[in-house]
Amino acid sequence: MRFTYAEKRDAARGRVYSLETWLADFGGPKSKFPQHLIDDRKRELALMRDIASDYSRAAEKEKAA
């Protein structure tokens, strides 16, 4: 199965939204989750934002071609 860059971008954006929501709900200073788990989610969020940006640029190039 092959996915277009736009589909990959949309999937990455969905994951970004999911992580942002999780961090807003559970990533606060009084969280019952261990700090290392919160830090992992923050790192994953930064990575997924970067991936979404890369796929967005690739989708624009694909669309222009």
Residue frames as a rotation matrix with the C-alpha (Angstrom) as fourth column:
MET 1
0.586 0.810 0.000 0.00
0.810 -0.586 0.000 0.00
0.000 0.000 -1.000 0.00
ARG 2
-0.589 -0.758 0.282 1.32
0.761 -0.637 -0.124 3.42
0.274 0.141 0.951 -0.94
PHE 3
0.406 0.666 -0.626 0.31
0.807 -0.583 -0.097 6.71
-0.429 -0.465 -0.774 0.57
THR 4
0.398 -0.243 0.885 0.62
0.534 -0.722 -0.439 10.16
0.746 0.647 -0.157 -0.92
TYR 5
-0.721 -0.692 -0.038 2.57
0.481 -0.460 -0.746 12.84
0.499 -0.556 0.664 0.86
ALA 6
-0.425 0.649 0.631 -0.71
-0.595 -0.725 0.345 14.61
0.682 -0.229 0.694 1.60
GLU 7
0.607 0.647 -0.461 -2.08
-0.110 0.644 0.757 11.48
0.787 -0.409 0.462 3.29
LYS 8
-0.009 -0.709 -0.705 1.11
0.824 0.394 -0.407 11.13
0.567 -0.584 0.581 5.33
ARG 9
-0.808 -0.247 0.535 0.93
0.016 -0.916 -0.400 14.82
0.590 -0.314 0.744 6.27
ASP 10
0.044 0.931 0.364 -2.67
-0.623 -0.259 0.738 14.45
0.781 -0.259 0.568 7.40
ALA 11
0.593 0.105 -0.798 -1.82
0.386 0.833 0.396 11.39
0.707 -0.543 0.454 9.52
ALA 12
-0.459 -0.836 -0.301 1.07
0.742 -0.174 -0.648 13.25
0.489 -0.520 0.700 11.14
ARG 13
-0.660 0.289 0.694 -1.18
-0.361 -0.931 0.044 16.25
0.659 -0.222 0.719 11.83
GLY 14
0.468 0.861 -0.199 -3.71
-0.281 0.359 0.890 13.93
0.838 -0.361 0.410 13.45
ARG 15
0.270 -0.470 -0.841 -1.00
0.806 0.588 -0.070 12.56
0.528 -0.658 0.537 15.73
VAL 16
-0.773 -0.527 0.352 0.11
0.299 -0.793 -0.530 16.12
0.559 -0.304 0.771 16.56
TYR 17
-0.137 0.819 0.557 -3.45
-0.589 -0.519 0.619 16.98
0.796 -0.244 0.554 17.57
SER 18
0.647 0.385 -0.658 -3.69
0.170 0.768 0.617 13.83
0.743 -0.512 0.432 19.68
LEU 19
-0.155 -0.809 -0.567 -0.43
0.872 0.159 -0.464 14.57
0.465 -0.566 0.681 21.49
GLU 20
-0.756 -0.077 0.650 -1.33
-0.076 -0.976 -0.204 18.23
0.650 -0.204 0.732 22.05
THR 21
0.266 0.943 0.197 -4.67
-0.495 -0.042 0.868 17.17
0.827 -0.329 0.456 23.54
TRP 22
0.542 -0.116 -0.832 -3.05
0.560 0.789 0.255 14.55
0.627 -0.604 0.492 25.77
LEU 23
-0.535 -0.830 -0.159 -0.45
0.708 -0.337 -0.621 17.02
0.462 -0.444 0.768 27.03
ALA 24
-0.528 0.418 0.739 -3.09
-0.398 -0.891 0.219 19.68
0.750 -0.178 0.637 27.69
ASP 25
0.540 0.839 -0.064 -5.17
-0.394 0.319 0.862 17.18
0.744 -0.440 0.503 29.67
PHE 26
0.945 -0.109 -0.307 -2.46
0.286 0.730 0.620 15.22
0.157 -0.674 0.722 31.47
GLY 27
0.199 -0.973 0.119 0.87
0.749 0.073 -0.658 17.03
0.632 0.221 0.743 31.09
GLY 28
0.566 0.095 0.819 0.41
-0.239 -0.932 0.273 19.66
0.789 -0.350 -0.505 33.77
PRO 29
-0.374 -0.827 0.419 2.47
-0.623 -0.111 -0.774 20.07
0.687 -0.551 -0.474 36.93
LYS 30
-0.267 0.338 0.902 -0.03
-0.874 0.310 -0.375 18.08
-0.406 -0.889 0.213 39.03
SER 31
0.222 0.334 -0.916 -0.13
-0.808 0.589 0.019 15.17
0.546 0.736 0.400 36.61
LYS 32
0.592 0.032 0.805 -0.36
-0.586 0.704 0.402 11.64
-0.554 -0.710 0.435 37.97
PHE 33
0.954 -0.300 0.001 1.73
0.198 0.629 -0.751 10.43
0.225 0.717 0.660 35.02
PRO 34
0.373 -0.894 -0.247 5.49
0.686 0.087 0.723 10.00
-0.625 -0.439 0.646 35.50
GLN 35
0.437 -0.249 -0.864 7.57
-0.345 -0.934 0.095 12.91
-0.831 0.257 -0.494 34.25
HIS 36
-0.663 -0.741 0.103 9.53
-0.195 0.304 0.933 10.69
-0.722 0.599 -0.346 31.85
LEU 37
-0.285 0.648 0.706 6.27
0.861 0.497 -0.109 9.78
-0.421 0.577 -0.700 30.09
ILE 38
0.727 0.522 -0.446 5.33
0.339 -0.837 -0.429 13.44
-0.597 0.161 -0.786 29.72
ASP 39
0.027 -0.824 -0.566 8.83
-0.493 -0.504 0.709 14.20
-0.869 0.260 -0.420 28.41
ASP 40
-0.701 -0.229 0.675 8.51
0.349 0.715 0.605 11.35
-0.622 0.660 -0.421 25.88
ARG 41
0.260 0.887 0.381 5.20
0.881 -0.057 -0.470 12.76
-0.395 0.458 -0.796 24.65
LYS 42
0.665 -0.074 -0.743 6.72
-0.123 -0.992 -0.012 16.24
-0.736 0.100 -0.669 24.30
ARG 43
-0.454 -0.886 -0.089 9.62
-0.343 0.081 0.936 14.81
-0.822 0.456 -0.341 22.29
GLU 44
-0.513 0.346 0.785 7.23
0.724 0.667 0.178 12.85
-0.462 0.660 -0.593 20.08
LEU 45
0.600 0.763 -0.242 5.16
0.549 -0.612 -0.569 15.99
-0.582 0.209 -0.786 19.56
ALA 46
0.244 -0.600 -0.762 8.19
-0.492 -0.754 0.436 17.94
-0.836 0.269 -0.479 18.36
LEU 47
-0.754 -0.545 0.367 9.14
-0.031 0.587 0.809 15.08
-0.656 0.599 -0.460 16.05
MET 48
-0.188 0.767 0.613 5.63
0.876 0.413 -0.248 14.73
-0.443 0.491 -0.750 14.60
ARG 49
0.655 0.355 -0.668 5.42
0.101 -0.916 -0.388 18.49
-0.749 0.187 -0.635 13.99
ASP 50
-0.230 -0.849 -0.476 8.68
-0.582 -0.272 0.767 18.26
-0.780 0.453 -0.432 12.05
ILE 51
-0.758 0.011 0.652 7.46
0.381 0.819 0.430 15.24
-0.529 0.574 -0.624 10.08
ALA 52
0.299 0.947 0.115 4.16
0.748 -0.158 -0.644 16.99
-0.592 0.279 -0.756 9.26
SER 53
0.477 -0.209 -0.854 6.08
-0.345 -0.938 0.037 20.01
-0.809 0.277 -0.519 8.04
ASP 54
-0.636 -0.772 0.000 8.35
-0.359 0.296 0.885 17.86
-0.683 0.563 -0.465 5.85
TYR 55
-0.548 0.498 0.672 5.38
0.713 0.698 0.064 16.03
-0.437 0.514 -0.738 4.33
SER 56
0.508 0.734 -0.450 3.58
0.394 -0.663 -0.636 19.31
-0.766 0.146 -0.627 3.77
ARG 57
0.024 -0.605 -0.796 6.49
-0.647 -0.616 0.449 20.63
-0.762 0.504 -0.406 1.71
ALA 58
-0.867 -0.366 0.339 6.70
-0.044 0.733 0.679 17.35
-0.497 0.574 -0.651 -0.19
ALA 59
-0.107 0.917 0.385 2.95
0.772 0.320 -0.549 17.41
-0.626 0.238 -0.742 -0.90
GLU 60
0.549 0.260 -0.794 3.22
-0.140 -0.908 -0.394 20.91
-0.824 0.327 -0.462 -2.33
LYS 61
-0.444 -0.776 -0.449 6.09
-0.678 -0.037 0.734 19.83
-0.586 0.630 -0.509 -4.60
GLU 62
-0.774 0.206 0.599 4.11
0.377 0.909 0.174 16.74
-0.509 0.361 -0.781 -5.65
LYS 63
0.269 0.959 -0.087 1.07
0.584 -0.235 -0.777 18.86
-0.766 0.159 -0.623 -6.41
ALA 64
0.360 -0.216 -0.908 3.12
-0.489 -0.872 0.014 21.32
-0.795 0.439 -0.419 -8.48
ALA 65
-0.670 -0.739 0.073 4.70
-0.359 0.409 0.839 18.57
-0.650 0.536 -0.539 -10.57
